[in-house]
Amino acid sequence: MKYKDVFVVDDDKIFHFIIKKLLLSNNINVEPRFFENGLLAIEGIKNNLEKEEAAPDLILLDINMPVLDGWQFLEEFKMLKNRIQKEITIYIISSSDNIVDKNRANDFKDEITDYYLKPITIEGLKSIFST
């Protein structure tokens, strides 16, 4: 498995709980860190860079969050990307199946690997972690 450090960026505590349970019950051995909005996650990445610690391998990103939403996070991430020594895989996991959001995801095709709808299935999670 190529992912070790995982950032889960989502303001939904129930989603945090579900992800933890799904990872555990499927023997997906990763270290998830949870952020309740995009700003905290960007700060987490910047802190890692300043301390010369590894950036996350994988980010599971929600779109609708307070403070800094998923789209704003992606804008900030674009500006940080060239300072990061490795490729970070980003999956959007959102309850929005709005065509506007799906089309907007295309604007970030260099950053986003795929778009999953909530609730994420075991199959969806396995496909993320088996690639």
C-alpha positions as CSV (number, residue, x, y, z in Angstrom):
1,M,0.0,0.0,0.0
2,K,1.5,3.3,-1.0
3,Y,-0.4,5.5,1.4
4,K,0.8,6.0,5.0
5,D,0.0,9.5,6.1
6,V,-3.6,10.4,5.3
7,F,-5.3,13.8,5.9
8,V,-9.1,13.6,6.2
9,V,-10.4,17.1,5.6
10,D,-14.1,17.2,6.6
11,D,-16.2,19.0,9.2
12,D,-18.4,16.0,9.8
13,K,-17.4,14.1,13.0
14,I,-19.6,11.1,12.0
15,F,-17.6,10.8,8.7
16,H,-14.4,10.8,10.8
17,F,-15.8,8.0,12.9
18,I,-16.9,6.0,9.8
19,I,-13.6,6.4,8.1
20,K,-11.7,5.2,11.2
21,K,-14.0,2.2,11.5
22,L,-13.8,1.3,7.7
23,L,-10.0,1.6,7.7
24,L,-9.7,-0.6,10.8
25,S,-12.2,-3.2,9.7
26,N,-10.6,-3.6,6.3
27,N,-7.0,-3.8,7.7
28,I,-6.0,-0.6,6.0
29,N,-3.0,0.3,8.1
30,V,-2.7,4.1,7.8
31,E,-2.3,7.0,10.2
32,P,-5.2,9.4,9.5
33,R,-5.1,12.9,10.7
34,F,-8.4,14.8,10.9
35,F,-9.0,18.4,10.0
36,E,-12.4,20.1,10.3
37,N,-11.8,22.6,7.5
38,G,-9.5,23.4,4.7
39,L,-7.6,26.1,6.5
40,L,-6.5,23.7,9.3
41,A,-5.4,21.2,6.7
42,I,-3.4,23.8,4.7
43,E,-1.8,24.8,8.1
44,G,-1.0,21.2,8.7
45,I,0.8,20.9,5.4
46,K,2.7,24.1,6.0
47,N,3.7,23.0,9.5
48,N,5.0,19.7,8.0
49,L,7.0,21.7,5.4
50,E,8.5,24.0,8.0
51,K,9.5,21.1,10.3
52,E,10.8,19.3,7.2
53,E,8.4,16.4,7.9
54,A,6.7,14.5,5.2
55,A,3.6,15.9,3.6
56,P,0.6,13.6,3.6
57,D,0.5,10.9,0.9
58,L,-3.3,11.1,0.5
59,I,-5.9,13.7,1.2
60,L,-9.6,12.8,1.5
61,L,-11.3,16.2,0.9
62,D,-14.9,17.3,1.5
63,I,-16.2,20.3,-0.5
64,N,-18.7,21.9,1.9
65,M,-17.0,23.1,5.0
66,P,-16.8,26.2,7.1
67,V,-13.8,28.6,7.1
68,L,-12.1,27.3,4.0
69,D,-14.1,24.9,1.8
70,G,-12.7,22.2,-0.4
71,W,-12.4,24.5,-3.5
72,Q,-10.6,27.2,-1.5
73,F,-8.3,24.4,-0.1
74,L,-7.5,23.3,-3.6
75,E,-6.7,26.9,-4.6
76,E,-4.3,27.2,-1.6
77,F,-2.9,23.8,-2.3
78,K,-2.1,24.7,-5.9
79,M,0.1,27.6,-4.6
80,L,1.9,25.3,-2.2
81,K,2.3,22.3,-4.5
82,N,5.7,23.3,-5.9
83,R,7.2,23.4,-2.4
84,I,6.2,19.8,-1.7
85,Q,8.8,17.1,-2.5
86,K,6.3,14.4,-3.4
87,E,3.1,13.9,-5.2
88,I,0.0,14.0,-2.9
89,T,-3.1,12.1,-4.1
90,I,-6.4,13.9,-3.5
91,Y,-9.8,12.4,-3.6
92,I,-12.9,14.4,-3.1
93,I,-15.5,12.7,-0.9
94,S,-18.6,14.8,-0.9
95,S,-22.3,14.5,-0.4
96,S,-22.7,16.9,-3.4
97,D,-23.7,15.2,-6.6
98,N,-24.4,18.6,-8.0
99,I,-23.3,18.8,-11.6
100,V,-21.7,22.3,-10.9
101,D,-19.4,20.7,-8.3
102,K,-18.5,17.8,-10.6
103,N,-17.7,20.2,-13.4
104,R,-15.7,22.4,-11.1
105,A,-13.7,19.3,-10.1
106,N,-12.5,19.3,-13.7
107,D,-10.8,22.7,-13.1
108,F,-8.6,20.8,-10.6
109,K,-7.8,17.7,-12.7
110,D,-4.1,18.2,-12.0
111,E,-4.8,18.0,-8.2
112,I,-7.8,15.7,-7.9
113,T,-7.6,11.9,-8.7
114,D,-11.3,11.1,-8.4
115,Y,-14.6,12.2,-6.9
116,Y,-16.6,9.9,-4.6
117,L,-20.1,10.5,-3.2
118,K,-20.9,10.1,0.4
119,P,-21.5,7.7,2.0
120,I,-18.3,6.2,0.8
121,T,-18.7,2.4,0.3
122,I,-16.2,-0.2,1.4
123,E,-15.5,-0.8,-2.3
124,G,-14.8,2.9,-2.8
125,L,-12.5,3.0,0.1
126,K,-10.7,-0.2,-1.1
127,S,-10.3,1.2,-4.6
128,I,-8.7,4.4,-3.2
129,F,-6.2,2.4,-1.0
130,S,-5.5,-0.4,-3.5
131,T,-4.4,1.9,-6.4
